Amino acid sequence: MSVNDMRLGAGAFTLKNRQHNHILQPAQGMKDELTIVVPVFNEEESLPHFFLELDRFFEKSPLPAQAIFIDDGSTDRSLGLLAAECKSRPVCSYLSFNKNYGLSTAVKAGIDHCRTSLVGYIDADLQTHPEDFLDFFIFLPEFDMVNGIRRKRKDTLTKRLSSKFANAYRRLLINDAIEDTCCPLKIIKTSYARQMPFFTGMHRFIPALVQLQGGRVKQVPVSHYPRYAGTSKYHLFNRLIGPFFDTLAFRWMRSRYIRYEVTNRNT
């Protein structure tokens, strides 16, 4: 079965063929749907166009889908734009922080407020597009997470080199075999996402945190585009120094992670 077989024929949120209903199985008490978490920090230039790209994904999604935007203490017009855009879209909602807490906190807040069996993640800067999520569905439920790999990255040389170095360093120390752990395009089974131990910097290790629970991760190439507008929120310090210490913290946590298997029960 190809990805195209799963896409919509006509009408949003309607499977092309009802026989595909078995593809995704919801966690107990959760709807068989997808919630996309979109962290936002000072993205007023990109947000209007991002909503249009999101609409295109909603129209083609093989599953009912919604989005929750997390305003991470923006100081520009992002919050006002979110309020206006979400008001006209029943499948979009938002929450806002009282100050900037960082990407890990924003992602965790989105997961905490997710009420569907699947949770996705994408940035609002349009360097990745929501429609690439369509190529992920075919790998569920065989895998517990699908993670993008940005091919032909449209970033500055400094950004590409620092990212390449950070990924190589992480793989060397934790051996997770993930090519692009920070790719801002992911879908995770919510049951796994909820069990991830989160603290500052852990957004860099989401695939490894799923693996830590015994979950299977599929990597899929995705398109990458130049930044639509605005400026990157990352610099050399938080692209290299932060991940260096975060990787050590992950190694420490993994060495002490509690996991067990019950062979007999009399309770």
C-alpha positions as CSV (number, residue, x, y, z in Angstrom):
1,M,0.0,0.0,0.0
2,S,1.4,3.4,-1.0
3,V,1.1,6.6,0.9
4,N,-1.1,7.9,-1.9
5,D,-3.5,5.1,-1.3
6,M,-4.1,6.5,2.2
7,R,-4.7,10.1,1.1
8,L,-8.0,11.7,0.8
9,G,-10.2,11.4,-2.3
10,A,-12.6,14.2,-1.3
11,G,-13.6,15.9,1.9
12,A,-11.3,16.6,4.9
13,F,-11.0,14.0,7.6
14,T,-12.5,11.2,5.6
15,L,-10.5,8.1,4.7
16,K,-10.4,7.3,1.0
17,N,-11.1,3.6,1.8
18,R,-12.7,2.5,5.1
19,Q,-10.6,-0.7,5.0
20,H,-7.6,1.3,6.2
21,N,-9.2,2.0,9.6
22,H,-7.1,-0.7,11.1
23,I,-3.8,1.1,10.2
24,L,-3.7,3.1,13.4
25,Q,-4.9,1.8,16.8
26,P,-5.7,4.4,19.5
27,A,-4.4,4.1,23.0
28,Q,-7.0,3.2,25.6
29,G,-9.3,6.2,26.2
30,M,-7.9,8.2,23.3
31,K,-9.3,9.2,20.0
32,D,-7.7,7.7,16.8
33,E,-6.5,11.1,15.7
34,L,-3.4,13.2,15.4
35,T,-2.5,16.4,17.3
36,I,0.3,18.5,15.9
37,V,2.2,20.5,18.5
38,V,3.6,23.8,17.1
39,P,5.9,25.8,19.4
40,V,6.0,29.5,18.6
41,F,8.4,32.1,19.7
42,N,8.4,35.4,17.8
43,E,7.2,34.0,14.4
44,E,4.8,36.8,13.4
45,E,6.2,36.9,9.8
46,S,5.8,33.2,9.2
47,L,2.5,32.4,11.0
48,P,0.0,33.5,8.4
49,H,1.6,31.4,5.7
50,F,2.2,28.5,8.0
51,F,-1.6,28.3,8.7
52,L,-2.2,28.1,5.0
53,E,0.3,25.2,4.7
54,L,-1.4,23.5,7.7
55,D,-4.8,23.9,6.0
56,R,-3.4,22.0,3.0
57,F,-2.3,19.2,5.2
58,F,-5.7,19.0,7.0
59,E,-7.4,18.6,3.7
60,K,-5.3,15.6,2.7
61,S,-4.8,13.9,6.1
62,P,-6.0,10.3,6.2
63,L,-6.8,10.8,9.9
64,P,-8.7,13.5,11.7
65,A,-6.1,16.0,12.7
66,Q,-5.8,19.1,14.8
67,A,-3.1,21.4,15.9
68,I,-2.2,23.1,19.2
69,F,0.1,26.1,19.1
70,I,2.3,26.8,22.2
71,D,3.2,30.5,22.4
72,D,6.5,30.4,24.3
73,G,6.4,34.0,25.7
74,S,6.6,35.8,22.3
75,T,7.3,39.5,22.5
76,D,6.0,40.3,18.9
77,R,2.5,39.9,17.5
78,S,2.6,36.1,17.4
79,L,0.0,35.6,20.2
80,G,-2.5,38.0,18.6
81,L,-2.1,36.2,15.2
82,L,-2.6,32.8,16.9
83,A,-5.8,34.0,18.5
84,A,-7.1,35.3,15.2
85,E,-6.1,32.4,13.1
86,C,-7.3,29.7,15.6
87,K,-10.7,31.5,16.0
88,S,-11.5,30.8,12.4
89,R,-10.3,27.1,12.6
90,P,-12.1,24.7,14.9
91,V,-9.2,22.2,14.6
92,C,-6.7,24.7,15.9
93,S,-6.1,25.9,19.4
94,Y,-3.4,27.6,21.4
95,L,-2.0,28.2,24.8
96,S,0.5,30.9,25.9
97,F,3.2,31.0,28.6
98,N,3.8,34.0,30.8
99,K,7.5,34.0,29.7
100,N,9.9,32.2,27.4
101,Y,10.6,28.8,28.8
102,G,12.4,27.2,25.9
103,L,11.6,24.5,23.3
104,S,11.6,21.5,25.6
105,T,9.0,23.0,27.8
106,A,6.8,24.0,24.8
107,V,6.9,20.5,23.4
108,K,6.1,19.0,26.8
109,A,3.2,21.3,27.2
110,G,1.8,20.3,23.9
111,I,2.1,16.6,24.8
112,D,0.5,17.2,28.1
113,H,-2.5,18.8,26.4
114,C,-2.8,16.1,23.7
115,R,-6.0,14.0,23.8
116,T,-5.3,11.9,20.7
117,S,-3.5,8.6,20.0
118,L,-0.8,10.3,18.0
119,V,1.1,13.5,18.6
120,G,3.2,15.3,16.0
121,Y,5.7,18.1,16.2
122,I,6.7,20.8,13.7
123,D,8.3,24.2,13.9
124,A,6.4,27.3,12.6
125,D,9.3,28.7,10.6
126,L,8.3,26.8,7.4
127,Q,11.7,25.2,6.9
128,T,9.7,22.0,7.0
129,H,6.1,21.8,5.7
130,P,3.1,20.0,7.3
131,E,2.3,18.1,4.1
132,D,5.4,15.9,4.6
133,F,3.6,14.3,7.5
134,L,1.6,12.5,4.8
135,D,4.6,10.3,4.1
136,F,4.7,9.2,7.8
137,F,1.4,7.5,8.3
138,I,2.2,4.4,6.3
139,F,4.8,3.4,8.9
140,L,2.3,3.4,11.8
141,P,1.5,1.3,13.9
142,E,4.5,-0.9,12.9
143,F,6.8,1.8,14.4
144,D,6.2,3.8,17.5
145,M,7.7,7.0,16.2
146,V,8.5,8.4,12.7
147,N,11.3,11.0,12.6
148,G,12.3,13.1,9.6
149,I,15.7,13.5,8.1
150,R,16.3,16.8,6.5
151,R,17.9,16.3,3.1
152,K,19.7,19.1,1.2
153,R,19.4,21.5,4.1
154,K,18.9,25.1,3.2
155,D,20.7,26.5,6.2
156,T,23.9,28.6,6.6
157,L,27.2,26.7,6.4
158,T,27.8,27.4,10.1
159,K,24.4,25.9,11.0
160,R,24.9,22.8,8.9
161,L,28.4,22.1,10.2
162,S,27.4,22.6,13.8
163,S,24.4,20.4,13.4
164,K,26.4,17.7,11.7
165,F,29.0,17.8,14.4
166,A,26.4,17.7,17.2
167,N,24.6,14.7,15.6
168,A,27.9,12.8,15.2
169,Y,28.9,13.5,18.8
170,R,25.5,12.4,20.1
171,R,25.6,9.1,18.0
172,L,29.1,8.4,19.3
173,L,28.1,8.8,22.9
174,I,24.7,7.3,23.0
175,N,24.7,5.1,19.8
176,D,21.0,5.8,18.9
177,A,21.6,5.5,15.1
178,I,19.4,8.6,14.6
179,E,20.7,10.7,11.7
180,D,18.8,13.9,12.4
181,T,17.4,13.9,16.0
182,C,16.5,17.6,15.9
183,C,14.5,17.5,12.7
184,P,11.3,19.4,13.5
185,L,9.0,16.9,11.9
186,K,7.9,14.0,14.0
187,I,4.9,11.8,14.8
188,I,4.9,9.7,18.0
189,K,2.4,7.4,19.6
190,T,1.1,9.5,22.5
191,S,1.5,6.6,24.9
192,Y,5.3,6.8,24.4
193,A,5.4,10.6,24.3
194,R,3.7,10.8,27.7
195,Q,6.3,8.5,29.3
196,M,9.3,10.5,28.1
197,P,11.3,12.1,31.0
198,F,11.5,15.7,30.0
199,F,13.8,18.4,31.3
200,T,15.5,21.3,29.5
201,G,17.4,20.2,26.4
202,M,15.5,16.8,26.1
203,H,13.8,17.9,22.9
204,R,17.1,17.0,21.3
205,F,16.7,13.3,22.3
206,I,13.1,12.5,21.5
207,P,13.9,9.5,19.3
208,A,16.3,8.1,21.9
209,L,13.8,8.6,24.6
210,V,11.3,6.5,22.6
211,Q,14.0,3.9,22.1
212,L,14.7,3.9,25.8
213,Q,11.1,2.6,26.4
214,G,11.7,-0.1,23.9
215,G,9.9,1.7,21.1
216,R,10.8,1.5,17.4
217,V,11.8,4.6,15.4
218,K,11.5,4.9,11.6
219,Q,13.5,7.6,9.8
220,V,12.0,9.2,6.7
221,P,13.7,11.8,4.4
222,V,11.8,15.1,4.2
223,S,12.2,18.3,2.3
224,H,13.9,21.3,3.7
225,Y,13.5,25.0,2.8
226,P,15.1,28.3,3.4
227,R,13.7,30.2,6.4
228,Y,10.5,31.9,5.2
229,A,11.0,35.0,7.4
230,G,12.5,36.1,10.7
231,T,15.7,34.9,12.3
232,S,16.9,31.7,13.9
233,K,16.6,31.5,17.7
234,Y,19.8,29.4,17.9
235,H,23.4,30.4,17.9
236,L,26.8,28.7,18.2
237,F,26.5,28.4,22.0
238,N,23.1,26.7,22.2
239,R,23.9,24.6,19.1
240,L,27.1,23.1,20.4
241,I,27.7,23.8,24.1
242,G,24.2,23.0,25.2
243,P,23.9,19.7,23.3
244,F,27.4,18.7,24.7
245,F,26.1,18.8,28.3
246,D,22.6,17.6,27.4
247,T,24.2,14.4,25.9
248,L,26.1,13.7,29.1
249,A,22.9,14.2,31.1
250,F,21.1,11.8,28.8
251,R,23.8,9.2,29.3
252,W,23.5,9.5,33.0
253,M,19.7,9.2,32.9
254,R,19.8,6.2,30.6
255,S,22.2,4.4,32.8
256,R,19.7,4.7,35.7
257,Y,16.5,4.3,33.8
258,I,14.1,1.8,35.5
259,R,12.7,-0.9,33.2
260,Y,11.4,-4.3,34.1
261,E,9.4,-7.3,32.8
262,V,6.9,-9.3,34.9
263,T,7.1,-13.1,34.3
264,N,4.6,-14.2,37.0
265,R,1.8,-12.4,38.7
266,N,-0.4,-13.2,41.7
267,T,-2.0,-9.8,42.5
